[in-house]
Amino acid sequence: MDPSSLSPPFAVPLLPPPSRRLPPPCWSPEETSALIDSYRDKWYSLGRTNLKATHWQEVADSVSTACPNVSPPKTAVQCRHKMEKLRKRYRAEIQRARNLPLKKFNSSWLHFNLMDSMEKGPNNDQDLIHANSLYKLRRNGIDSGGRTEGGFRIRIPSGVSVAKHDSRFYPRFSDEKRNHNSGYGGKGLKDGSVLGKRERERERDPVEEMVNAIKVLADGFMRTEQMKMEMAKEIESMRMEMEMKRTEMILESQHRIVEAFANAVSDQHKKNKRVPSSPES
């Protein structure tokens, strides 16, 4: 048999090797905390503007210095992506807090206090110290009351400061703190002004808001009652006017009837006088 007459074997197409996507880098809580601190310092030094590639490299170097036992060290791109995720998570926590009643928000996120202090501004040094203390306590499994648990829930204060205070007993301090932080809201995220407004709303005393609500309700009730009284007066005035017109019409009708009857009697009397009496036959 002629070898040239044999059909060539079918060529098996080679499939491209499956693409291997590297898993996202694993960030330990210590690395994440160091990233937030390094980014905060660099962000504040630049006037809260966007960081460039060189700045992110400095942040990555700072994270590597703070966590020297981590291998391999995080790159600038990884730090930037991680910071974007942290900010996205922070905005989600704030949005969840807006949908809850006042002073009822408890965030279970480990890094919420650090992110919250960073977004509110560099003037909250005491807030930052307290947030770092809470972070260390939670890493050790100890809550604010001294009990050891597997994981505790940090109570997030409804005001601007992490150190919670009662505005009913310290009204002047509360107002000064509120006014001091209100001028810094425009430098944060895009929705920083809305966030500051929501925080000021959550900071109000519930008793004061309840009193204001009662006042508004009482004012509305008084206006409604006043409108009812005015409408009753107008209706009574219209009723009296219609009654007077009705009485006038009745009196006028009676007067015309009497006048017509008197005229008829007078005409009949005149006719009787004109007719002469017949002579007796």
Secondary structure, DSSP 8 states (H G I E B T S, - for coil): --GGGS----------------------HHHHHHHHHHHHHHHHHTTS----HHHHHHHHHHHHHH-TT-SS---HHHHHHHHHHHHHHHHHHHHHHHTS-TT--EE--TTHHHHHHHHH-TT-HHHHHHHHHHHHHHHTTB-TTS-B-S---EE--SSSSSS---TTT-HHHHHHHHHHHHTTGGGSSTTHHHHHHHHHHHHS-HHHHHHHHHHHHHHHHHHHHHHHHHHHHHHHHHHHHHHHHHHHHHHHHHHHHHHHHHHHHHHHHHHHHHS------
